[in-house]
Amino acid sequence: MKSQESVLLHVVRGILKDVQAAYPAMRGLDLDFERLTLQCQTRGQALFMLDLPHLDSLLLEGLECGRLTSKGPLSSTVSKEVRVPRLFSGLWLRVFDKHACLRLDADPTSIFLLRQLCCFGKKLEVECSSDRIQAVLENYHVVERVIREPTLGWHSDNLDPDDRLGSLHFVQALDGPAYDPRQYQLFSNEEHSTANSSKASDRDLLMRLQQVADVVCDTFDFFDPHQRAVDLDSEGKGIGFKHGPGAVSEQMKNWEKSQFRFWPDKLEALFPFELCGKTIGSDRDRPSRHEKASRLICVPKTYKGPRLIAAEPASHQWCQQSILSFMNDQFRTHFHGFFIDLHDQRKSNDLVLKASRDRSLATVDLSDASDRLSCWTVERALRKHCSLLHHLHAARTRLLRDDISKEPSFLRLKKFASQGTATTFPVQSLVFLIIALTASVEGDISWQKIWKLRNRVRVFGDDIILPAHGYERLIRIMDILGLKVNMAKSYVNGHFRESCGVDGYRGYDVTPVKPKTLIADSPASCQAVVDTSNNLFNKGLWYASDSLTNTLPPRIRRGLRVVARHETGFSGLTSCSGSDESHLRKRWNPRLHRHEVRVWVLRGPTRQETTGGFHSLLDFFASKHNYEHARIVSEHCGIRKTRDGFLWEPLNSGARVTTILP
């Protein structure tokens, strides 16, 4: 079996062939490949996961500020007169001049090809070293220590026993000892502003922030999880409650999750077990009142370090999903697809390309967004929606168990929630939207003024798009609230924009393909390689696509359809020249009276015989249904692993085939 490094080199060679096809007169590409081969012998995977992505960072920095800097690995220049990197210098000189200044006629195709060469191995999922894992864990703990303490009782069973919610205000951030107005400037060109004027500007910003938060949250409906479950079930939409797809802190199997082992008092106060945790007819008593801590786990992200997420207790995750469903419906009902859409990023993608043309919009990315979002900030952002805030408190886990660090410990969290919690994504999207609207709106605050920004402000998690004039104000608000803008991935000055998985330059899509796996050693990875090959093909990198396809086992390559790009309903290798099945085995099926071909397919998880019990009935009510198709009693139990194989499937009528005699 080929190693990851050899596959990477093989595909990069294909990309260089595509570069040569695009620019036949370009020289030095063979020398570039030789340099990469020599570097790979000493650096291994780090060449593709760290060194080349560093070049991409230099490229994006140059597109933003207009000048290319030479620092770090692989950045040695051609000569003292030609100040672009020696590696891929032919492409660099089509974007920057020999003095490393951005050309006015910078070639978007060269930018895309450079990014593809530099980023192809960036997102590969590999095991990180223990040192990198510990470094990420240390940063996690450091961030938790510096988060501002909440005002309300997030650590107790009762959130607001003294009825203080109405007195909360974002302006109170200026009263803390951590606030220092001298370290901030409202605009980058204000060099000698006094501390008093800075504090006055900050106070005005936070006053407006609270007004926007109150106006936005005042549009939402009251949240009653039990009544909502009844209404949703009558419409065939389930009950709002459901289990998440990931692990839980009790380490239960999927089909066991509805056999709740714990239902603490804080949860019971607003999500009664009799109404939310069991079905009618079940004689089960409420489970243990003990509140289980969430469990910190690592999942692959990049070679630099893993992603840290929290596995929530099953009962908390069950109720958090109800809040997630409610917030999603509120976004859809009151925003009508503008500002936030948790299931569709296409409008954000369109705004990215528009912003790269006219530079009217800026794109902002945050660092450690969920880890830095404090309960202090959430309680002020949602003070006008008491029902939602109290239910968020009830479904939130207060303790986190860290078994990964060298010294295992329990953390009493000051952040609102870690990644892996069902409410993290919608809550942070709403809070960041409020901040973006505050930075963008002009004049008096009203819903009408806010609504006029519907085609200019969008938020998806920590990916923020807003008018360019609000960029500095947004950074200022984030700083005051303890949130951190990733300046290396935020763009406002140049013609490059990046958000929600799409990169744009002057209206052109320059998004590179970043696969997560390249070794076809399992059924799922074989399908992933096929998908990556098709993505490269659709980007116009035909040699690279063919190079990656050739790494598949021969038996699989022989069993893949060739499918036209416009056709749906068939899987296989994408083609611009129509479909082709002449290379596949064929037969006539006398029972179904149709022509069939034998193709390689990926068989998804298979459901076996379900288990009984009221917990399975609860899964039944949680699933969506309609009046034409029955619901499944339980979709969790008896799951088999993904498999592959060859099946006889209907002939594609639009494909080229040889004559088949019945």
C-alpha positions in Angstrom: 0.0 0.0 0.0 1.2 3.5 -0.9 2.2 5.8 2.0 0.5 9.1 2.5 3.6 11.0 1.4 3.9 9.1 -1.9 0.2 9.7 -2.7 0.7 13.4 -1.9 3.7 13.7 -4.2 1.9 11.7 -6.9 -1.1 14.1 -6.8 1.0 17.2 -6.6 2.8 16.1 -9.7 -0.6 15.9 -11.4 -1.4 19.4 -10.2 1.9 20.6 -11.7 0.9 19.0 -15.0 -2.4 21.0 -14.8 -0.3 24.2 -14.2 1.8 23.3 -17.3 -1.4 22.8 -19.4 -2.7 26.2 -18.2 0.6 28.0 -18.9 2.5 26.1 -21.6 5.4 28.7 -21.6 6.0 28.4 -17.9 9.4 27.0 -17.0 10.9 25.4 -13.8 8.0 23.2 -12.8 10.1 20.1 -13.0 12.7 21.7 -10.7 9.9 22.6 -8.3 8.8 19.0 -8.1 12.4 17.9 -7.5 12.7 20.4 -4.6 9.5 19.0 -3.1 10.7 15.4 -3.4 14.0 16.3 -1.6 12.1 18.2 1.1 9.7 15.3 1.6 12.6 13.0 2.3 13.5 15.0 5.4 10.2 16.6 6.4 7.7 13.9 5.6 4.0 14.7 6.1 5.0 18.0 7.8 6.0 19.4 4.4 2.4 19.2 3.2 0.7 19.9 6.5 2.8 22.7 7.9 5.4 24.1 5.5 3.4 24.4 2.3 0.3 25.8 4.2 2.7 28.4 5.6 3.3 29.6 2.0 -0.4 29.9 1.6 -0.6 32.1 4.7 2.1 34.4 3.1 0.1 34.5 -0.1 -3.1 35.6 1.7 -1.3 38.1 3.8 0.2 39.6 0.6 -3.2 39.7 -1.1 -4.6 41.6 2.0 -1.8 44.1 2.6 -0.4 44.4 -1.0 3.1 43.2 -0.3 4.6 39.7 0.0 6.9 39.0 3.0 9.6 36.2 3.0 9.6 34.5 6.3 9.5 30.9 7.5 10.0 27.6 5.6 10.1 27.3 1.8 10.1 31.1 1.5 13.7 31.6 0.2 13.6 34.1 -2.7 14.7 33.6 -6.3 17.4 36.3 -5.9 18.1 39.7 -4.4 16.4 41.3 -7.4 13.4 38.9 -7.6 11.9 38.8 -4.2 9.3 36.1 -4.6 9.7 32.5 -3.3 11.9 30.2 -5.4 9.4 27.4 -5.1 6.6 27.8 -7.8 8.2 31.2 -8.8 6.5 31.1 -12.2 3.1 31.3 -10.5 4.2 33.8 -7.9 5.4 36.2 -10.6 1.9 36.2 -12.1 0.5 37.5 -8.8 3.4 39.7 -7.5 6.0 41.6 -9.4 9.7 41.0 -8.9 9.8 43.5 -6.0 7.1 41.4 -4.1 4.4 44.0 -4.6 0.9 42.9 -5.6 0.3 43.3 -9.3 -2.8 45.3 -10.4 -3.5 42.5 -12.9 -2.9 39.6 -10.5 -4.0 36.4 -12.1 -6.9 34.7 -10.2 -6.1 31.3 -11.9 -2.5 31.5 -10.6 -3.8 32.4 -7.1 -6.0 29.3 -7.2 -3.2 27.0 -8.5 -0.8 28.3 -5.8 -3.3 27.8 -3.1 -4.1 24.3 -4.4 -0.4 23.3 -4.4 0.1 24.7 -0.9 -3.2 23.5 0.8 -3.7 20.1 -0.6 -2.4 18.3 2.5 -3.4 20.9 5.0 -6.6 19.2 6.4 -5.5 15.6 6.3 -6.7 13.8 9.4 -3.6 12.3 11.2 -2.8 11.5 14.7 -1.1 14.4 16.5 1.9 14.0 18.7 1.3 14.0 22.4 3.2 17.3 22.7 0.8 19.0 20.3 -2.2 17.6 22.1 -0.9 18.8 25.4 -0.2 22.3 23.9 -3.9 22.5 22.7 -5.1 21.3 26.2 -2.9 24.0 27.9 -4.4 26.7 25.7 -7.9 25.4 26.5 -7.2 25.8 30.2 -5.6 29.2 29.8 -8.6 30.5 27.9 -10.9 29.1 30.6 -9.0 30.9 33.4 -9.2 34.3 31.8 -12.9 34.3 31.0 -15.0 36.9 32.9 -17.0 35.5 35.8 -20.8 35.4 35.2 -23.1 37.7 37.1 -26.1 35.2 37.5 -26.1 31.8 39.2 -24.8 29.7 36.3 -23.1 27.4 38.9 -26.3 26.9 40.9 -29.7 25.3 40.2 -31.5 28.7 40.2 -30.2 31.1 37.5 -31.7 34.3 38.9 -33.0 33.9 42.5 -32.6 37.7 43.2 -34.3 38.8 40.0 -31.2 40.7 38.7 -31.6 39.8 35.0 -33.2 43.2 34.1 -30.3 45.1 35.6 -27.6 43.4 33.5 -26.0 45.5 30.8 -23.0 45.2 28.5 -21.7 48.6 29.8 -20.8 46.8 33.0 -17.8 45.4 31.1 -16.1 48.8 31.6 -16.3 48.5 35.4 -14.1 45.4 35.7 -10.4 45.6 36.6 -9.5 43.7 33.4 -10.6 46.7 31.3 -7.9 49.0 30.1 -9.0 51.6 27.5 -5.4 52.5 26.6 -4.7 49.2 24.9 -7.5 49.7 22.4 -8.2 52.2 19.6 -11.6 52.5 17.9 -10.0 53.2 14.5 -6.6 52.2 13.4 -5.5 55.8 12.4 -6.3 57.3 15.9 -2.8 57.3 17.4 -3.0 59.8 20.4 -6.5 59.3 21.8 -6.8 59.8 25.5 -8.1 57.1 27.9 -11.2 59.1 28.7 -12.2 59.5 25.1 -11.6 55.8 24.5 -13.8 54.9 27.4 -16.6 57.2 26.2 -16.4 55.6 22.8 -16.5 52.2 24.3 -19.5 53.1 26.5 -21.4 54.3 23.4 -20.6 51.1 21.6 -21.8 48.9 24.4 -24.9 51.0 24.9 -25.8 50.4 21.3 -24.8 46.7 21.6 -27.4 46.2 24.4 -30.0 48.0 22.4 -29.5 45.8 19.4 -29.5 42.7 21.5 -32.8 43.7 23.1 -34.4 44.5 19.8 -33.3 41.2 18.2 -34.3 39.0 21.1 -37.6 40.8 21.5 -38.7 39.4 18.2 -38.4 35.8 19.3 -41.4 33.7 20.6 -41.8 32.3 24.1 -40.1 28.9 24.5 -42.2 26.1 26.2 -40.5 22.8 25.3 -43.5 20.6 26.2 -46.1 22.6 24.3 -43.7 22.9 21.4 -43.3 19.1 21.4 -47.1 18.6 21.2 -47.4 21.1 18.3 -44.5 19.6 16.3 -45.8 16.1 16.7 -49.2 17.1 15.4 -47.4 18.4 12.3 -45.3 15.3 11.8 -42.1 17.0 12.7 -41.1 14.8 15.6 -41.2 16.4 19.1 -38.1 18.6 19.0 -36.3 16.4 21.5 -33.8 14.0 20.0 -30.3 12.5 20.6 -27.2 13.9 18.9 -25.1 11.7 16.5 -22.0 11.8 18.7 -20.8 10.2 21.9 -22.2 11.0 25.4 -20.3 11.3 28.6 -21.9 8.0 30.0 -20.3 6.2 27.0 -23.6 4.6 26.1 -24.4 3.1 22.7 -26.8 5.0 20.5 -29.7 2.7 21.1 -29.2 3.0 24.9 -29.3 6.7 25.1 -33.1 6.9 25.7 -32.6 4.8 28.8 -31.6 7.9 30.7 -29.4 7.1 33.7 -29.3 10.6 35.1 -31.9 13.4 35.3 -30.6 16.2 37.6 -32.7 18.6 39.6 -31.6 21.6 37.5 -32.9 19.8 34.4 -36.0 18.6 36.1 -37.1 22.2 37.0 -37.8 23.2 33.4 -37.7 19.8 31.6 -39.7 17.5 33.8 -38.9 13.9 33.3 -42.6 13.0 33.3 -43.2 15.2 30.3 -39.8 15.3 28.5 -38.0 12.0 29.3 -40.5 9.2 28.9 -43.7 8.3 27.0 -47.2 7.9 28.2 -47.7 4.4 29.6 -44.2 4.0 30.9 -44.0 3.3 34.6 -40.4 4.2 34.9 -39.5 6.5 37.8 -37.2 9.5 37.4 -33.5 8.3 37.1 -30.7 9.4 39.4 -30.6 13.1 40.4 -26.8 13.1 40.1 -25.6 15.6 37.5 -23.1 13.9 35.3 -20.1 16.0 34.1 -19.4 16.4 30.4 -16.3 14.6 29.1 -13.5 16.3 27.1 -12.4 14.4 24.1 -10.1 15.0 21.1 -11.1 14.6 17.5 -8.8 15.0 14.5 -8.5 18.5 13.0 -5.1 19.4 11.5 -1.5 18.3 12.0 -1.0 21.4 14.3 -3.4 20.0 16.9 -6.7 18.2 17.5 -10.2 19.8 18.1 -11.4 19.6 21.6 -15.1 18.9 22.1 -17.3 17.9 25.0 -19.3 14.7 25.1 -22.5 15.8 27.0 -24.7 13.6 29.3 -27.5 11.9 27.3 -30.2 13.8 29.2 -28.7 17.2 28.7 -28.0 16.5 25.0 -31.7 15.4 24.6 -33.0 18.7 25.9 -30.3 20.8 24.2 -31.6 19.4 20.9 -35.0 20.8 21.7 -33.5 24.3 22.2 -31.5 23.9 19.0 -34.7 23.0 17.1 -36.5 26.0 18.6 -33.8 28.5 17.7 -33.5 27.2 14.2 -37.2 27.7 13.7 -37.0 31.2 15.2 -34.2 32.1 12.8 -36.3 30.8 9.9 -39.5 32.5 11.0 -38.2 35.9 11.9 -35.1 36.3 9.7 -36.7 34.6 6.6 -33.3 33.1 5.6 -31.4 36.3 6.1 -28.7 37.0 8.7 -28.5 33.3 9.9 -29.3 30.0 8.3 -27.9 27.0 10.2 -28.5 24.6 7.3 -27.6 26.6 4.2 -24.3 28.5 3.6 -25.0 29.4 -0.1 -26.1 33.0 0.6 -22.9 33.5 2.6 -20.9 32.1 -0.4 -22.6 34.5 -2.7 -21.7 37.4 -0.4 -18.1 36.3 -0.3 -17.7 36.5 -4.0 -19.5 39.8 -4.1 -17.3 41.2 -1.4 -14.2 40.1 -3.3 -15.3 42.2 -6.3 -16.3 45.5 -4.7 -14.7 45.2 -1.3 -17.9 46.6 0.3 -18.0 43.8 2.8 -15.4 42.3 5.2 -15.1 38.7 6.4 -14.1 38.0 9.9 -13.0 34.8 11.6 -12.6 34.2 15.3 -10.0 32.2 17.4 -11.4 29.8 20.0 -14.8 31.3 19.4 -16.9 28.8 21.5 -14.2 28.6 24.3 -14.1 32.4 24.7 -17.9 33.0 24.7 -18.6 33.5 28.4 -21.8 33.1 30.3 -21.4 36.8 31.2 -21.9 37.7 27.6 -24.7 35.3 26.9 -26.8 36.4 29.9 -26.7 40.0 28.7 -27.3 39.2 25.0 -30.4 37.2 25.9 -31.7 39.2 28.9 -34.9 40.1 26.9 -35.7 36.4 26.2 -36.0 35.0 29.8 -37.6 31.7 28.8 -34.8 30.8 26.4 -32.1 31.9 28.8 -33.5 29.9 31.7 -33.8 26.8 29.6 -30.3 27.2 28.3 -29.1 27.3 31.9 -31.2 24.2 32.8 -29.7 22.2 29.9 -26.2 23.3 30.4 -23.6 21.1 32.1 -21.6 22.9 34.7 -18.7 20.6 35.1 -16.3 19.2 32.5 -14.1 16.2 33.2 -10.6 16.4 31.6 -9.1 12.9 31.4 -6.7 13.8 28.6 -4.3 16.1 30.3 -1.3 14.8 32.2 -3.1 15.7 35.4 -6.8 14.8 35.1 -9.2 17.3 36.7 -12.7 18.7 36.8 -13.4 22.2 35.5 -16.3 24.4 36.7 -16.9 26.1 33.4 -17.2 29.9 33.0 -17.6 29.6 29.2 -21.1 29.1 28.0 -20.5 25.7 26.5 -17.8 23.7 24.7 -18.0 22.5 21.1 -20.1 19.3 21.0 -22.9 20.9 23.0 -26.0 21.2 20.8 -26.7 24.8 21.8 -23.2 26.1 21.2 -23.5 26.8 17.5 -26.9 28.6 17.5 -26.1 30.7 20.6 -22.7 31.8 19.3 -24.2 32.6 15.9 -26.9 34.7 17.5 -24.4 36.6 19.8 -22.0 37.2 17.0 -24.9 38.4 14.8 -25.8 40.9 17.5 -22.2 42.2 17.6 -22.0 42.4 13.8 -25.3 44.3 13.5 -24.1 46.7 16.2 -20.9 47.4 14.4 -22.8 48.0 11.1 -26.0 49.9 11.9 -25.9 53.7 11.7 -28.1 56.1 13.6 -30.8 55.2 16.0 -31.4 51.5 16.7 -34.7 50.0 15.5 -35.7 46.8 13.9 -36.3 48.6 10.6 -32.7 49.9 10.6 -31.5 46.4 11.4 -33.6 44.8 8.7 -32.0 47.0 6.0 -28.7 45.1 6.7 -30.2 41.8 5.7 -28.3 41.5 2.5 -25.0 42.8 4.0 -24.6 40.9 7.3 -24.5 37.2 7.7 -23.2 34.9 10.4 -22.6 31.2 10.4 -21.0 30.1 13.7 -17.8 32.2 14.0 -17.7 33.1 10.3 -18.9 36.7 10.1 -19.7 38.9 7.0 -20.4 42.6 7.6 -20.0 46.0 5.9 -16.4 47.1 5.7 -17.1 50.3 7.7 -18.1 48.2 10.7 -14.9 46.1 10.7 -13.0 48.2 13.3 -16.0 48.6 15.6 -16.5 44.8 15.5 -12.9 44.2 16.6 -13.3 46.7 19.3 -16.5 45.1 20.7 -14.9 41.6 20.5 -11.9 42.8 22.5 -14.0 44.3 25.3 -16.0 41.1 25.6 -12.9 38.9 25.7 -13.4 37.4 22.3 -10.5 37.2 19.9 -10.5 38.0 16.2 -8.2 35.9 14.1 -6.5 38.7 12.2 -4.7 36.3 9.9 -8.0 35.0 8.5 -10.0 38.2 8.5 -10.0 40.4 5.4 -11.1 43.9 4.7 -8.5 45.8 2.6 -7.6 43.7 -0.4 -9.8 41.8 -2.9 -9.5 38.5 -1.1 -12.4 37.2 1.1 -12.9 33.9 2.9 -16.0 32.7 4.8 -18.1 29.5 5.1 -15.8 27.4 3.0 -15.5 29.6 0.0 -12.6 31.8 -1.0 -13.0 34.6 -3.5 -10.6 37.0 -5.3 -12.1 39.7 -7.5 -15.3 37.7 -7.9 -13.5 34.4 -8.9 -13.8 31.3 -6.7 -10.2 30.4 -5.7 -11.2 27.8 -3.1 -8.7 24.9 -3.1 -9.6 21.3 -2.5 -8.6 20.1 1.0 -9.2 16.4 1.4 -9.2 14.7 4.8 -7.9 11.4 3.6 -6.0 10.1 0.6 -5.3 6.4 1.5 -8.0 4.1 0.1 -7.7 1.5 2.9 -11.4 1.2 3.8 -14.8 1.4 2.1 -15.4 4.9 3.5 -12.0 6.1 2.5 -12.3 4.7 -1.0 -15.5 6.8 -1.4 -13.7 9.8 0.0 -10.9 9.4 -2.6 -13.5 9.2 -5.4 -15.2 12.4 -4.0 -11.9 14.2 -3.8 -11.1 13.1 -7.4 -14.4 14.5 -8.6 -13.8 17.8 -6.7 -10.4 18.2 -8.4 -12.0 17.4 -11.8 -14.7 20.0 -11.2 -12.1 22.5 -10.4 -10.4 21.9 -13.8 -7.5 19.9 -12.4 -7.9 16.9 -14.7 -4.4 15.6 -14.4 -4.5 15.7 -10.6 -7.9 14.0 -10.6 -6.6 11.2 -12.8 -3.5 10.9 -10.6 -5.6 10.4 -7.5 -8.0 8.0 -9.2 -5.1 5.8 -10.1 -4.3 5.3 -6.4 -7.6 3.4 -6.0 -7.5 -0.5 -6.0 -7.9 -1.7 -9.6 -11.0 -3.7 -8.8 -12.7 -0.5 -7.7 -11.6 1.5 -10.6 -13.0 -1.1 -13.0 -16.3 -0.9 -11.3 -16.9 2.9 -11.3 -19.4 4.5 -13.6 -18.4 7.6 -15.6 -21.2 10.1 -15.0 -21.9 13.4 -16.8 -21.7 16.5 -14.5 -25.3 17.5 -15.0 -26.7 14.0 -14.2 -28.1 13.1 -10.8 -29.0 9.8 -9.3 -25.8 8.0 -10.2 -22.5 7.9 -8.5 -19.1 7.5 -10.1 -16.4 9.5 -11.7 -17.4 12.9 -13.0 -17.0 13.7 -16.7 -17.6 16.7 -19.0 -18.0 14.5 -22.0 -21.2 12.6 -21.0 -21.7 9.3 -19.3 -20.0 6.0 -20.2 -20.7 2.5 -19.0 -19.1 0.5 -21.9 -16.4 -0.8 -19.6 -18.8 -2.3 -17.0 -20.2 -5.8 -17.0 -23.8 -5.9 -18.2 -26.8 -8.2 -18.0 -30.5 -8.4 -18.8 -32.7 -8.8 -15.7 -35.7 -10.9 -16.7 -37.4 -10.5 -13.4 -37.4 -6.7 -13.5 -37.2 -6.4 -17.3 -34.3 -4.0 -17.4 -30.7 -3.7 -18.5 -28.3 -3.6 -15.5 -24.6 -3.0 -15.0 -22.4 -4.3 -12.2 -20.9 -1.3 -10.3 -18.9 -0.7 -7.1 -21.0 0.9 -4.4 -20.7 1.9 -0.8 -23.2 0.3 1.4 -24.3 2.5 4.3 -25.0 1.4 7.8 -27.6 -1.4 8.0 -30.3 -1.6 10.6 -31.0 -4.9 12.2 -33.9 -6.0 14.3 -34.9 -3.3 16.8 -35.1 -3.7 20.5 -38.3 -3.2 22.4 -39.3 -1.1 25.4 -40.6 2.3 26.0 -37.2 3.9 25.3 -37.6 2.6 21.7 -41.0 4.2 21.6 -39.5 7.5 22.7 -37.1 7.3 19.7 -40.2 6.7 17.5 -41.8 9.9 18.7 -38.6 11.8 18.3 -38.3 11.0 14.6 -39.8 13.0 11.8 -42.6 11.4 9.8 -45.4 12.1 7.4 -48.7 10.4 6.5 -47.3 8.5 3.5 -44.3 6.9 5.2 -44.2 5.3 8.6 -41.7 6.3 11.2 -39.0 3.9 12.2 -39.3 2.5 15.7 -35.6 2.9 16.4 -32.9 4.0 14.0 -30.0 3.4 16.4 -29.8 -0.2 17.4 -27.9 -2.9 15.5 -25.8 -0.5 13.4 -23.3 -2.3 11.2 -20.2 -0.7 9.9 -20.1 0.8 6.4 -19.2 -1.8 3.8 -18.5 -1.9 0.0 -19.2 -4.3 -2.7 -20.5 -4.8 -6.3 -24.2 -4.7 -7.1 -26.3 -4.8 -10.2 -27.9 -1.4 -10.8 -30.1 0.0 -13.6 -28.4 1.0 -16.7 -28.0 4.8 -17.2 -30.0 5.5 -20.3 -27.8 8.4 -21.2 -24.6 6.5 -21.1 -22.5 5.0 -23.9 -22.9 1.3 -23.8 -22.3 -1.8 -26.0 -25.1 -3.8 -27.4 -26.9 -6.0 -24.9 -28.9 -8.9 -26.1 -31.7 -10.2 -23.8 
